[in-house]
Amino acid sequence: LKLVIDANVAIAAAAANPVGFKRFRRFELVAPPLMWIEAVPVRTPCSGAASCAVSRPSQCVTAYSRLPYDDTSRMGLSRKRVGCSGGDGLGCRAKTYDANYVSLARLLGCRLITLDARMRRGTSRLGFVVGPTELDGR
Amino acid sequence: MLTVTEAAERVGRSPGTVRRRVREGRLPATTSHGKRLIDPGALDEVRDEMYPMLPLPPEWQTLEDGSPAPNRVAAVALSRHGR
């Protein structure tokens, strides 16, 4: 059972290591290559937003190296995903970065898990974008 | 002090969003020579509110050192803007 994981969820789960990913143990986690690019700057101990995300960077670097997800570039899906995103439209209010995750979930026919309330609201009519607490019992 | 445009760049949102927050009294600002000016400290205090986050599962709500988990949505969104 595949589940597309947003970068903010990966960061939150990694920071809660070792229990963070237990919630997803019955899923095969998938993310676009973009997720790594988004997650890396947040984990570094610099000023501004980064410092609010991670207070113990060395632990998070270790956690990231163990992130249990598949990069879709290795699955040959990147080109298809771009086609899905740019061709027939998403039918929702997803911005460029978010569209990568939403279109991947739609292409794979699975749910997308995010912490972004605005993204969740903007894609509500699609029905497959959920928050981490909504996974239980579904 | 920051202008509305500078403040918007700093939080990765549109100037309109910042102006609306000022107008609604949710972001303190002063006026000088007809321009709205915003204290960077006050802006940082409300920054996370601009990126609403869905409820966290209980096991994610605190970090290992016991401190509350920060706003991950804000962190990722701001990193997209290089902040």
Backbone of each chain as ProteinMPNN parsed JSONL, in Angstrom:
{"seq_chain_A": "LKLVIDANVAIAAAAANPVGFKRFRRFELVAPPLMWIEAVPVRTPCSGAASCAVSRPSQCVTAYSRLPYDDTSRMGLSRKRVGCSGGDGLGCRAKTYDANYVSLARLLGCRLITLDARMRRGTSRLGFVVGPTELDGR", "coords_chain_A": {"N_chain_A": [[0.856, -1.192, 0.0], [0.871, 1.978, -1.105], [2.039, 5.239, -0.09], [2.228, 8.627, -0.509], [4.562, 10.89, 0.706], [4.805, 14.014, 2.174], [7.309, 16.638, 2.348], [7.276, 18.084, 4.764], [6.092, 16.298, 6.512], [7.903, 14.203, 6.504], [10.066, 15.438, 7.738], [9.023, 16.023, 10.26], [8.47, 13.442, 11.194], [10.998, 12.304, 11.129], [12.318, 13.814, 13.036], [11.099, 12.896, 15.261], [12.195, 10.493, 15.633], [13.042, 7.459, 17.363], [10.407, 6.71, 16.956], [8.92, 7.995, 15.094], [8.274, 7.116, 12.454], [6.784, 4.878, 12.841], [4.076, 5.033, 12.659], [3.595, 4.76, 9.999], [4.033, 2.159, 9.29], [2.632, 0.218, 7.879], [2.654, 1.046, 5.313], [4.065, 1.654, 2.06], [6.318, 4.009, 1.632], [6.507, 6.818, -0.506], [8.057, 9.355, -2.464], [8.526, 12.347, -4.401], [11.618, 13.271, -6.104], [12.044, 15.855, -5.353], [11.477, 16.016, -2.658], [13.727, 15.393, -1.132], [15.381, 17.527, -1.749], [13.953, 19.571, -0.603], [13.958, 18.857, 2.058], [16.596, 18.812, 2.956], [17.719, 21.543, 3.25], [16.281, 22.38, 5.467], [17.128, 20.863, 7.557], [19.599, 21.803, 8.275], [21.784, 23.601, 10.504], [21.263, 26.552, 10.415], [20.347, 30.052, 10.308], [17.106, 31.647, 10.891], [14.325, 30.165, 9.318], [15.29, 27.581, 9.283], [16.405, 27.095, 11.788], [14.191, 27.019, 13.346], [13.103, 24.675, 12.676], [14.686, 22.457, 13.261], [16.26, 21.503, 16.092], [18.288, 19.925, 16.9], [20.567, 19.247, 14.959], [22.522, 17.273, 14.259], [21.467, 14.83, 14.974], [19.325, 14.761, 13.31], [20.442, 14.654, 10.773], [21.409, 12.072, 10.798], [18.971, 10.783, 11.031], [17.776, 11.442, 8.607], [19.313, 10.09, 6.786], [18.291, 7.648, 7.048], [15.764, 7.683, 6.11], [12.775, 6.134, 5.356], [11.838, 5.872, 2.503], [10.864, 5.706, -1.004], [12.513, 7.11, -3.705], [11.045, 8.586, -6.409], [12.362, 9.018, -8.787], [13.891, 6.893, -9.215], [12.067, 5.07, -9.904], [11.249, 5.501, -12.415], [9.19, 7.267, -12.82], [9.223, 9.988, -13.016], [9.02, 11.448, -15.461], [6.458, 10.817, -16.286], [5.052, 11.871, -14.189], [5.442, 14.601, -14.404], [4.094, 14.989, -16.781], [1.53, 14.402, -15.941], [1.1, 16.418, -14.13], [1.381, 18.762, -15.658], [-0.119, 18.381, -17.958], [-3.014, 17.485, -17.968], [-3.895, 18.944, -15.875], [-4.484, 19.612, -12.371], [-6.849, 20.061, -11.163], [-7.244, 21.34, -8.789], [-6.268, 23.586, -6.111], [-3.298, 23.657, -6.08], [0.011, 24.637, -5.464], [3.166, 25.143, -7.224], [5.293, 23.552, -6.012], [3.794, 21.925, -4.292], [2.229, 20.667, -6.169], [3.838, 18.733, -7.288], [3.805, 16.685, -5.399], [1.069, 16.157, -5.16], [0.319, 15.417, -7.764], [1.84, 13.152, -8.096], [0.735, 11.429, -6.192], [-1.788, 11.161, -7.286], [-1.197, 9.955, -9.699], [-0.172, 7.512, -8.829], [-2.336, 6.537, -7.592], [-2.806, 6.665, -4.879], [-2.839, 7.792, -1.411], [-1.878, 11.056, -0.239], [0.137, 12.305, 2.263], [0.253, 15.057, 4.401], [1.311, 17.925, 6.353], [0.472, 20.397, 5.894], [-1.96, 22.663, 6.288], [-3.195, 24.46, 4.576], [-2.696, 23.432, 2.046], [-4.031, 21.027, 2.321], [-6.644, 21.94, 2.552], [-6.948, 23.243, 0.089], [-6.906, 21.137, -1.673], [-9.004, 19.589, -1.048], [-11.242, 18.603, -2.427], [-10.242, 16.619, -3.996], [-9.825, 14.435, -2.406], [-7.845, 12.638, -1.607], [-5.794, 13.672, -0.139], [-4.42, 13.845, 2.97], [-4.079, 14.418, 6.54], [-1.642, 13.483, 9.086], [-2.984, 12.489, 11.341], [-5.29, 11.602, 10.292], [-4.959, 9.22, 9.08], [-5.448, 6.968, 10.572], [-7.46, 4.135, 10.853], [-8.402, 4.222, 8.244]], "CA_chain_A": [[0.0, 0.0, 0.0], [1.763, 3.136, -1.227], [1.625, 6.502, 0.527], [3.153, 9.708, -0.852], [4.857, 11.619, 1.938], [5.244, 15.398, 1.964], [8.568, 16.922, 3.041], [7.059, 18.505, 6.152], [5.801, 15.098, 7.29], [9.167, 13.472, 6.652], [10.875, 16.15, 8.725], [8.414, 15.83, 11.581], [8.633, 12.05, 11.601], [12.423, 12.057, 11.366], [12.684, 14.454, 14.302], [10.528, 12.089, 16.334], [12.885, 9.217, 15.58], [12.782, 6.32, 16.488], [8.993, 6.329, 16.873], [8.235, 8.839, 14.131], [7.769, 6.445, 11.259], [5.983, 3.692, 13.182], [2.719, 5.313, 12.187], [3.478, 4.413, 8.572], [4.672, 0.855, 9.077], [1.904, -0.63, 6.921], [2.685, 1.697, 4.003], [5.308, 1.833, 1.319], [6.405, 5.468, 1.481], [7.01, 7.259, -1.794], [8.127, 10.815, -2.578], [9.275, 12.824, -5.576], [12.994, 13.682, -5.777], [11.95, 17.174, -4.737], [11.39, 15.951, -1.205], [15.07, 15.453, -0.558], [15.856, 18.905, -1.921], [13.255, 20.413, 0.364], [14.244, 18.46, 3.439], [17.988, 19.069, 3.324], [17.987, 22.875, 3.824], [15.604, 22.546, 6.747], [17.823, 20.147, 8.627], [20.888, 22.405, 8.589], [21.704, 24.505, 11.655], [21.515, 27.95, 10.111], [19.407, 30.958, 10.953], [15.77, 31.782, 10.331], [13.391, 29.052, 9.318], [15.948, 26.315, 9.552], [16.613, 26.89, 13.211], [12.914, 26.705, 13.982], [12.685, 23.325, 12.312], [15.523, 21.41, 13.821], [17.094, 22.024, 17.158], [19.445, 19.043, 17.091], [20.818, 18.868, 13.564], [23.32, 16.063, 14.023], [20.57, 13.686, 15.059], [18.433, 14.758, 12.148], [21.215, 14.176, 9.623], [21.371, 10.614, 10.907], [17.604, 10.339, 10.755], [17.488, 11.581, 7.181], [19.998, 9.05, 6.03], [17.507, 6.409, 7.187], [14.372, 7.916, 5.731], [12.281, 4.931, 4.675], [10.939, 6.169, 1.382], [11.406, 5.507, -2.344], [12.615, 8.275, -4.575], [10.374, 8.146, -7.636], [13.228, 9.095, -9.963], [14.393, 5.538, -9.429], [10.954, 4.238, -10.35], [10.903, 5.855, -13.786], [7.905, 7.958, -12.828], [9.367, 11.434, -13.078], [8.511, 12.013, -16.704], [5.006, 10.641, -16.263], [4.49, 12.761, -13.173], [5.423, 15.94, -14.975], [2.994, 14.981, -17.727], [0.286, 14.415, -15.173], [0.961, 17.731, -13.506], [1.258, 19.854, -16.607], [-0.989, 18.08, -19.066], [-4.468, 17.57, -17.783], [-4.217, 19.796, -14.731], [-4.744, 18.908, -11.122], [-8.208, 20.28, -10.717], [-7.249, 21.798, -7.407], [-5.439, 24.766, -5.926], [-1.977, 23.268, -5.602], [1.083, 25.44, -6.026], [4.137, 24.37, -7.996], [5.939, 22.514, -5.217], [2.766, 20.992, -3.826], [1.715, 19.918, -7.316], [4.68, 17.559, -7.461], [3.336, 15.645, -4.488], [-0.333, 15.835, -5.468], [0.227, 14.692, -9.032], [2.416, 11.821, -7.889], [-0.266, 10.616, -5.493], [-2.867, 10.851, -8.22], [-0.67, 9.005, -10.676], [-0.021, 6.204, -8.195], [-3.633, 6.123, -7.054], [-2.707, 6.473, -3.432], [-3.038, 9.015, -0.646], [-0.744, 11.937, 0.056], [0.063, 12.766, 3.648], [0.894, 16.359, 4.571], [0.97, 18.703, 7.551], [0.114, 21.738, 5.431], [-3.415, 22.821, 6.352], [-3.668, 25.189, 3.381], [-2.671, 22.472, 0.946], [-5.116, 20.073, 2.601], [-7.903, 22.625, 2.241], [-7.004, 23.527, -1.349], [-7.051, 19.906, -2.446], [-9.99, 18.777, -0.328], [-12.191, 17.902, -3.296], [-9.61, 15.444, -4.591], [-10.161, 13.351, -1.487], [-6.761, 11.724, -1.226], [-4.776, 14.38, 0.637], [-4.822, 13.704, 4.373], [-3.104, 14.714, 7.585], [-1.174, 12.259, 9.749], [-3.953, 11.932, 12.289], [-6.435, 11.083, 9.532], [-4.612, 7.92, 8.512], [-5.947, 5.887, 11.422], [-8.77, 3.553, 10.567], [-8.867, 4.414, 6.87]], "C_chain_A": [[0.89, 1.239, 0.0], [1.168, 4.36, -0.532], [2.668, 7.552, 0.153], [3.326, 10.593, 0.375], [5.424, 12.999, 1.59], [6.51, 15.649, 2.793], [8.332, 17.313, 4.5], [6.742, 17.315, 7.057], [7.088, 14.307, 7.541], [10.037, 14.11, 7.726], [10.33, 15.92, 10.132], [8.633, 14.407, 12.085], [10.094, 11.741, 11.919], [12.867, 12.659, 12.693], [12.153, 13.67, 15.49], [11.127, 10.685, 16.347], [13.175, 8.731, 17.003], [11.298, 5.97, 16.312], [8.271, 7.022, 15.726], [7.595, 8.119, 12.964], [6.932, 5.202, 11.568], [4.558, 3.817, 12.674], [2.502, 4.828, 10.753], [3.943, 2.994, 8.273], [3.933, -0.018, 8.067], [1.914, -0.047, 5.506], [4.076, 1.613, 3.378], [5.396, 3.326, 1.0], [7.087, 5.842, 0.175], [7.056, 8.782, -1.791], [8.841, 11.187, -3.861], [10.681, 13.221, -5.161], [13.031, 15.037, -5.075], [11.979, 17.107, -3.212], [12.76, 16.056, -0.544], [15.608, 16.878, -0.624], [15.201, 19.827, -0.9], [13.683, 20.115, 1.794], [15.647, 18.872, 3.868], [18.215, 20.479, 3.897], [17.381, 23.048, 5.205], [16.389, 21.898, 7.874], [19.104, 20.856, 9.067], [20.767, 23.463, 9.685], [22.028, 25.947, 11.297], [20.379, 28.8, 10.681], [18.013, 30.881, 10.336], [14.958, 30.514, 10.431], [14.055, 27.748, 9.72], [16.072, 26.066, 11.049], [15.307, 26.575, 13.925], [12.504, 25.27, 13.702], [13.444, 22.259, 13.074], [16.411, 21.993, 14.909], [18.328, 21.163, 17.372], [19.84, 18.461, 15.743], [21.576, 17.569, 13.379], [22.44, 14.824, 14.079], [19.691, 13.596, 13.826], [19.161, 14.312, 10.889], [21.206, 12.656, 9.621], [19.993, 10.095, 10.535], [17.297, 10.395, 9.263], [18.146, 10.495, 6.362], [19.226, 7.734, 6.099], [16.057, 6.586, 6.763], [13.844, 6.744, 4.91], [11.316, 5.249, 3.54], [11.641, 5.902, 0.06], [11.4, 6.819, -3.094], [12.045, 7.871, -5.934], [11.234, 8.286, -8.875], [13.804, 7.721, -10.269], [13.294, 4.618, -9.962], [10.545, 4.562, -11.777], [9.608, 6.63, -13.902], [8.028, 9.455, -13.072], [8.727, 12.037, -14.315], [6.982, 11.933, -16.742], [4.368, 11.647, -15.308], [4.398, 14.187, -13.698], [4.285, 16.053, -15.978], [1.655, 15.09, -17.033], [0.031, 15.805, -14.604], [0.665, 18.817, -14.535], [0.235, 19.626, -17.699], [-2.465, 18.318, -18.8], [-4.854, 18.384, -16.547], [-4.59, 18.982, -13.514], [-6.181, 19.05, -10.662], [-8.279, 20.708, -9.263], [-6.314, 22.986, -7.293], [-4.093, 24.367, -5.323], [-0.931, 24.145, -6.269], [2.158, 24.525, -6.606], [4.76, 23.231, -7.191], [4.926, 21.46, -4.794], [2.279, 20.11, -4.965], [2.545, 18.677, -7.594], [4.165, 16.388, -6.63], [1.926, 15.189, -4.862], [-0.421, 15.006, -6.744], [0.818, 13.293, -8.914], [1.404, 10.9, -7.211], [-1.396, 10.228, -6.438], [-2.426, 9.82, -9.238], [-0.592, 7.594, -10.091], [-1.341, 5.689, -7.636], [-3.597, 5.879, -5.564], [-2.917, 7.803, -2.72], [-1.725, 9.78, -0.48], [-0.909, 12.423, 1.48], [0.875, 14.047, 3.801], [0.514, 16.961, 5.91], [0.443, 20.082, 7.176], [-1.41, 21.888, 5.365], [-3.95, 23.533, 5.119], [-3.696, 24.261, 2.166], [-3.817, 21.467, 1.099], [-6.469, 20.678, 2.214], [-8.046, 22.839, 0.735], [-7.237, 22.301, -2.206], [-8.17, 19.027, -1.892], [-10.914, 18.01, -1.278], [-11.578, 16.709, -4.009], [-9.795, 14.217, -3.703], [-9.032, 12.433, -1.073], [-5.627, 12.414, -0.474], [-5.227, 14.416, 2.097], [-3.705, 14.161, 5.303], [-2.708, 13.44, 8.305], [-2.168, 11.66, 10.732], [-5.177, 11.356, 11.577], [-6.16, 9.7, 8.947], [-5.252, 6.781, 9.288], [-7.318, 5.429, 10.962], [-9.279, 3.779, 9.164], [-8.119, 3.514, 5.903]], "O_chain_A": [[1.578, 1.518, 0.982], [-0.049, 4.491, -0.408], [3.85, 7.393, 0.459], [2.347, 10.995, 1.004], [6.38, 13.128, 0.826], [6.757, 14.978, 3.794], [9.101, 16.92, 5.378], [7.087, 17.324, 8.238], [7.326, 13.81, 8.642], [10.667, 13.416, 8.523], [11.083, 15.657, 11.069], [8.943, 14.194, 13.257], [10.39, 11.007, 12.862], [13.698, 12.08, 13.394], [12.689, 13.765, 16.594], [10.603, 9.792, 17.012], [13.544, 9.57, 17.825], [10.972, 5.027, 15.591], [7.131, 6.677, 15.415], [6.498, 8.473, 12.534], [6.43, 4.549, 10.653], [3.922, 2.829, 12.307], [1.38, 4.527, 10.348], [4.219, 2.665, 7.119], [4.536, -0.903, 7.459], [1.263, -0.579, 4.607], [5.096, 1.516, 4.061], [4.628, 3.837, 0.185], [8.105, 5.263, -0.201], [6.2, 9.431, -1.189], [9.672, 10.425, -4.355], [10.92, 13.483, -3.982], [13.942, 15.32, -4.298], [12.451, 18.034, -2.554], [12.922, 16.727, 0.475], [16.215, 17.37, 0.328], [15.833, 20.756, -0.397], [13.76, 21.012, 2.632], [15.86, 19.24, 5.023], [18.85, 20.603, 4.944], [17.916, 23.791, 6.028], [16.317, 22.34, 9.021], [19.643, 20.541, 10.128], [19.747, 24.146, 9.775], [22.983, 26.51, 11.832], [19.551, 28.308, 11.448], [17.782, 30.141, 9.381], [14.903, 29.87, 11.478], [13.462, 26.918, 10.408], [15.866, 24.946, 11.516], [15.307, 25.941, 14.981], [11.661, 24.71, 14.403], [12.862, 21.254, 13.483], [17.22, 22.882, 14.649], [19.309, 21.618, 17.96], [19.493, 17.325, 15.421], [21.302, 16.828, 12.434], [22.644, 13.876, 13.319], [19.354, 12.508, 13.359], [18.568, 13.663, 10.027], [21.02, 12.027, 8.579], [19.859, 9.102, 9.82], [16.639, 9.506, 8.722], [17.596, 10.037, 5.361], [19.471, 6.819, 5.313], [15.218, 5.726, 7.031], [14.416, 6.406, 3.874], [10.129, 4.934, 3.61], [12.871, 5.874, 0.001], [10.404, 7.541, -3.112], [12.518, 6.911, -6.542], [10.89, 7.737, -9.922], [14.157, 7.414, -11.408], [13.575, 3.51, -10.419], [9.601, 3.97, -12.301], [8.989, 6.651, -14.966], [7.021, 10.122, -13.312], [7.983, 13.015, -14.23], [6.308, 12.868, -17.177], [3.299, 12.197, -15.576], [3.412, 14.888, -13.469], [3.593, 17.069, -16.033], [0.757, 15.793, -17.496], [-1.096, 16.298, -14.597], [-0.186, 19.679, -14.318], [-0.235, 20.586, -18.31], [-3.074, 19.239, -19.344], [-6.037, 18.489, -16.223], [-4.963, 17.814, -13.616], [-6.67, 18.249, -9.865], [-9.277, 20.458, -8.586], [-5.646, 23.353, -8.259], [-3.796, 24.709, -4.179], [-0.973, 24.372, -7.478], [2.077, 23.302, -6.498], [4.758, 22.081, -7.632], [5.169, 20.26, -4.921], [1.954, 18.942, -4.755], [2.021, 17.676, -8.081], [4.1, 15.252, -7.101], [1.629, 13.994, -4.88], [-1.148, 14.014, -6.799], [0.345, 12.358, -9.56], [1.237, 9.745, -7.603], [-1.898, 9.105, -6.394], [-3.185, 8.92, -9.598], [-0.905, 6.612, -10.764], [-1.442, 4.525, -7.25], [-4.278, 4.991, -5.051], [-3.146, 8.825, -3.365], [-0.631, 9.222, -0.57], [-1.978, 12.899, 1.859], [2.032, 14.117, 3.386], [-0.475, 16.564, 6.526], [0.016, 20.846, 8.043], [-2.063, 21.311, 4.495], [-5.054, 23.232, 4.665], [-4.624, 24.313, 1.359], [-4.481, 21.109, 0.126], [-7.32, 20.009, 1.628], [-9.124, 22.644, 0.172], [-7.71, 22.408, -3.337], [-8.264, 17.849, -2.236], [-11.324, 16.89, -0.971], [-12.296, 15.879, -4.566], [-9.907, 13.095, -4.197], [-9.242, 11.531, -0.262], [-4.6, 11.791, -0.203], [-6.288, 14.953, 2.414], [-2.546, 14.273, 4.904], [-3.372, 12.415, 8.151], [-2.188, 10.445, 10.932], [-6.005, 10.694, 12.203], [-7.059, 9.083, 8.377], [-5.563, 5.737, 8.715], [-8.214, 6.237, 10.717], [-10.461, 3.559, 8.897], [-8.383, 3.546, 4.701]]}, "seq_chain_B": "MLTVTEAAERVGRSPGTVRRRVREGRLPATTSHGKRLIDPGALDEVRDEMYPMLPLPPEWQTLEDGSPAPNRVAAVALSRHGR", "coords_chain_B": {"N_chain_B": [[13.424, 48.42, 10.898], [10.892, 47.121, 8.722], [9.615, 47.453, 5.41], [6.365, 46.826, 3.97], [6.684, 45.243, 1.693], [9.261, 44.217, 2.063], [8.831, 42.81, 4.421], [7.017, 40.902, 3.527], [8.611, 39.443, 1.785], [10.366, 38.365, 3.607], [8.821, 36.549, 5.073], [7.9, 34.938, 3.105], [5.404, 35.267, 1.939], [2.681, 36.979, 0.24], [2.696, 40.578, -0.377], [0.124, 41.533, -0.047], [-1.013, 39.738, 1.757], [0.435, 40.345, 4.053], [-0.312, 43.019, 4.404], [-3.047, 42.688, 4.899], [-2.984, 41.364, 7.339], [-1.907, 43.339, 8.944], [-3.915, 45.256, 8.737], [-6.002, 43.916, 9.959], [-5.147, 43.931, 12.504], [-3.53, 41.933, 13.412], [-0.88, 41.954, 13.099], [1.506, 44.008, 14.347], [2.19, 47.371, 13.367], [3.811, 50.41, 12.389], [3.347, 53.781, 11.194], [5.131, 55.715, 8.908], [5.899, 58.609, 7.211], [3.809, 58.023, 5.508], [4.154, 55.381, 4.968], [3.78, 51.964, 5.84], [5.441, 50.41, 8.47], [7.157, 47.619, 9.742], [8.061, 45.809, 12.595], [10.799, 43.645, 12.695], [11.049, 41.679, 14.684], [8.442, 41.373, 15.665], [7.292, 40.409, 13.386], [8.556, 37.932, 13.056], [7.436, 36.653, 15.213], [4.819, 36.148, 14.438], [5.105, 34.67, 12.232], [4.913, 31.812, 12.0], [2.187, 31.466, 12.252], [1.26, 32.092, 9.799], [1.517, 29.895, 8.32], [-0.418, 27.538, 8.571], [-0.704, 24.508, 10.39], [-1.601, 21.097, 10.232], [-3.085, 18.929, 12.759], [-0.694, 17.348, 14.889], [0.35, 13.949, 15.351], [0.343, 12.382, 18.603], [2.915, 11.341, 19.255], [4.645, 12.883, 17.836], [4.622, 15.379, 18.841], [6.395, 16.427, 20.695], [9.909, 17.044, 20.927], [12.909, 15.068, 21.314], [14.265, 16.215, 23.434], [12.253, 17.21, 24.908], [11.173, 19.637, 24.209], [8.618, 21.564, 22.504], [7.41, 20.498, 19.292], [8.427, 22.258, 16.424], [6.935, 24.423, 13.887], [6.588, 22.686, 11.103], [5.63, 23.07, 8.57], [5.976, 25.769, 8.061], [8.76, 25.831, 8.12], [9.534, 24.28, 5.874], [8.233, 25.653, 3.823], [9.475, 28.159, 3.967], [12.064, 27.447, 3.425], [11.824, 26.886, 0.786], [11.815, 29.343, -0.26], [14.355, 30.083, 0.132], [15.002, 30.831, 2.716]], "CA_chain_B": [[12.019, 48.261, 10.517], [10.732, 46.603, 7.365], [8.428, 47.852, 4.653], [5.455, 45.697, 3.727], [7.298, 44.366, 0.682], [10.371, 43.496, 2.708], [8.253, 41.855, 5.378], [6.428, 39.808, 2.756], [9.721, 38.609, 1.309], [10.966, 37.676, 4.751], [7.98, 35.427, 5.497], [7.534, 34.125, 1.952], [4.001, 35.456, 1.567], [2.499, 38.144, -0.613], [2.486, 41.844, 0.343], [-1.296, 41.63, 0.294], [-1.242, 38.962, 2.979], [0.996, 41.117, 5.162], [-1.181, 44.198, 4.596], [-4.304, 42.252, 5.509], [-2.709, 41.077, 8.755], [-1.753, 44.637, 9.619], [-5.245, 45.881, 8.764], [-6.833, 43.188, 10.92], [-4.561, 44.075, 13.84], [-2.825, 40.705, 13.803], [0.557, 42.221, 12.961], [1.712, 45.409, 14.695], [2.939, 48.179, 12.412], [3.762, 51.858, 12.575], [3.301, 54.5, 9.915], [6.103, 56.789, 8.802], [5.863, 59.214, 5.881], [2.785, 57.345, 4.713], [4.494, 53.974, 4.719], [3.669, 51.032, 6.95], [6.713, 49.799, 8.847], [6.922, 46.454, 10.594], [9.194, 45.383, 13.414], [11.165, 42.267, 12.329], [10.769, 40.777, 15.806], [6.998, 41.091, 15.667], [7.016, 39.59, 12.195], [8.988, 36.56, 13.34], [6.508, 36.045, 16.181], [3.571, 35.707, 13.789], [5.442, 33.956, 10.994], [4.387, 30.45, 11.974], [0.729, 31.512, 12.09], [0.96, 32.237, 8.372], [1.633, 28.57, 7.724], [-1.173, 26.662, 9.477], [-0.269, 23.115, 10.367], [-2.603, 20.128, 10.681], [-2.708, 18.364, 14.065], [0.378, 16.356, 14.922], [0.117, 12.793, 16.207], [0.95, 12.609, 19.925], [4.341, 10.986, 19.339], [5.427, 13.883, 17.106], [4.363, 16.718, 19.393], [7.565, 16.919, 21.422], [11.201, 16.524, 20.483], [13.522, 14.183, 22.302], [14.66, 16.985, 24.616], [11.039, 17.652, 25.586], [10.665, 20.905, 23.67], [7.531, 21.34, 21.55], [7.8, 20.422, 17.883], [8.194, 23.518, 15.713], [6.047, 24.392, 12.725], [7.326, 22.099, 9.976], [5.109, 23.633, 7.316], [6.681, 27.041, 7.895], [10.167, 25.559, 7.83], [9.682, 23.829, 4.482], [7.808, 26.747, 2.933], [10.491, 29.21, 3.959], [13.265, 26.939, 2.744], [11.565, 27.011, -0.649], [12.138, 30.735, -0.622], [15.763, 30.299, 0.457], [15.123, 31.473, 4.028]], "C_chain_B": [[11.924, 47.865, 9.039], [9.505, 47.215, 6.692], [7.556, 46.609, 4.454], [6.07, 44.71, 2.731], [8.433, 43.551, 1.28], [9.856, 42.438, 3.683], [7.68, 40.644, 4.653], [7.516, 38.863, 2.243], [10.283, 37.772, 2.44], [10.141, 36.462, 5.179], [7.489, 34.582, 4.331], [6.068, 34.195, 1.581], [3.869, 36.732, 0.757], [2.365, 39.425, 0.218], [1.034, 42.02, 0.771], [-1.63, 40.889, 1.583], [-0.737, 39.732, 4.201], [0.112, 42.33, 5.454], [-2.478, 43.802, 5.293], [-4.112, 41.977, 7.004], [-2.559, 42.371, 9.548], [-3.125, 45.286, 9.791], [-6.136, 45.222, 9.818], [-6.284, 43.254, 12.338], [-3.816, 42.853, 14.32], [-1.318, 40.837, 13.645], [0.788, 43.702, 13.255], [2.557, 46.137, 13.658], [2.816, 49.649, 12.785], [3.707, 52.508, 11.2], [4.31, 55.635, 9.946], [6.131, 57.299, 7.371], [4.909, 58.444, 4.953], [3.061, 55.882, 4.424], [4.314, 53.159, 5.995], [5.043, 50.418, 7.223], [6.469, 48.723, 9.906], [8.2, 46.058, 11.312], [9.545, 43.929, 13.068], [10.859, 41.26, 13.444], [9.299, 40.381, 15.859], [6.627, 40.197, 14.499], [7.391, 38.13, 12.449], [8.022, 35.857, 14.292], [5.248, 35.501, 15.504], [3.835, 34.856, 12.542], [4.806, 32.559, 10.93], [2.876, 30.419, 11.769], [0.34, 31.617, 10.619], [1.05, 30.908, 7.64], [0.912, 27.564, 8.618], [-0.815, 25.194, 9.271], [-1.398, 22.223, 10.88], [-2.156, 19.52, 12.012], [-1.619, 17.304, 13.945], [-0.072, 15.152, 15.736], [0.84, 13.0, 17.539], [2.458, 12.38, 19.968], [5.239, 11.972, 18.587], [5.409, 15.243, 17.799], [5.521, 17.291, 20.21], [8.826, 16.288, 20.849], [11.808, 15.706, 21.613], [13.945, 14.917, 23.574], [13.447, 17.572, 25.357], [10.465, 18.962, 25.079], [9.567, 20.625, 22.642], [8.028, 21.333, 20.111], [7.502, 21.752, 17.189], [7.27, 23.326, 14.517], [6.828, 23.916, 11.499], [6.871, 22.675, 8.643], [5.825, 24.958, 7.016], [8.127, 26.798, 7.488], [10.376, 25.179, 6.371], [9.326, 24.966, 3.517], [8.869, 27.831, 2.847], [11.773, 28.726, 3.297], [13.079, 26.991, 1.231], [11.92, 28.407, -1.151], [13.586, 31.073, -0.267], [15.971, 30.984, 1.785], [15.318, 30.449, 5.126]], "O_chain_B": [[12.771, 48.234, 8.225], [8.487, 47.461, 7.338], [7.976, 45.488, 4.74], [5.983, 43.496, 2.912], [8.551, 42.35, 1.036], [10.379, 41.326, 3.755], [7.834, 39.507, 5.1], [7.358, 37.643, 2.267], [10.633, 36.608, 2.25], [10.704, 35.452, 5.602], [6.749, 33.619, 4.53], [5.542, 33.267, 0.967], [4.835, 37.481, 0.605], [1.968, 39.37, 1.382], [0.754, 42.589, 1.826], [-2.429, 41.357, 2.394], [-1.392, 39.768, 5.243], [-0.177, 42.63, 6.613], [-2.949, 44.512, 6.182], [-4.966, 42.314, 7.824], [-3.028, 42.477, 10.681], [-3.45, 45.8, 10.861], [-6.925, 45.892, 10.483], [-6.876, 42.704, 13.266], [-3.502, 42.74, 15.504], [-0.568, 39.933, 14.014], [0.322, 44.561, 12.507], [3.524, 45.584, 13.135], [1.844, 50.07, 13.412], [3.984, 51.874, 10.182], [4.344, 56.422, 10.892], [6.355, 56.535, 6.432], [5.188, 58.252, 3.77], [2.297, 55.223, 3.719], [4.654, 53.611, 7.088], [5.719, 49.962, 6.301], [5.68, 48.904, 10.834], [9.274, 45.983, 10.715], [8.674, 43.062, 13.14], [10.459, 40.128, 13.174], [8.957, 39.218, 16.069], [5.755, 39.335, 14.612], [6.644, 37.214, 12.103], [7.809, 34.647, 14.205], [4.681, 34.504, 15.951], [2.905, 34.387, 11.887], [4.229, 32.184, 9.91], [2.34, 29.474, 11.189], [-0.779, 31.27, 10.24], [0.694, 30.816, 6.465], [1.561, 26.815, 9.348], [-0.65, 24.716, 8.149], [-2.07, 22.564, 11.853], [-0.976, 19.589, 12.357], [-1.621, 16.481, 13.03], [-0.802, 15.311, 16.714], [1.84, 13.716, 17.596], [3.19, 13.12, 20.625], [6.463, 11.898, 18.693], [6.115, 16.16, 17.378], [5.614, 18.504, 20.393], [8.813, 15.16, 20.356], [11.279, 15.663, 22.724], [13.981, 14.33, 24.655], [13.602, 18.333, 26.312], [9.372, 19.355, 25.487], [9.576, 19.583, 21.987], [8.95, 22.067, 19.755], [6.416, 22.306, 17.363], [6.88, 22.207, 14.186], [7.628, 24.661, 10.933], [7.654, 22.753, 7.696], [6.222, 25.228, 5.883], [8.654, 27.483, 6.612], [11.281, 25.69, 5.711], [10.024, 25.207, 2.532], [9.132, 28.361, 1.768], [12.488, 29.513, 2.677], [14.047, 27.124, 0.482], [12.275, 28.603, -2.313], [13.991, 32.231, -0.358], [16.987, 31.649, 1.987], [15.438, 30.813, 6.296]]}, "name": "protein", "num_of_chains": 2, "seq": "LKLVIDANVAIAAAAANPVGFKRFRRFELVAPPLMWIEAVPVRTPCSGAASCAVSRPSQCVTAYSRLPYDDTSRMGLSRKRVGCSGGDGLGCRAKTYDANYVSLARLLGCRLITLDARMRRGTSRLGFVVGPTELDGRMLTVTEAAERVGRSPGTVRRRVREGRLPATTSHGKRLIDPGALDEVRDEMYPMLPLPPEWQTLEDGSPAPNRVAAVALSRHGR"}
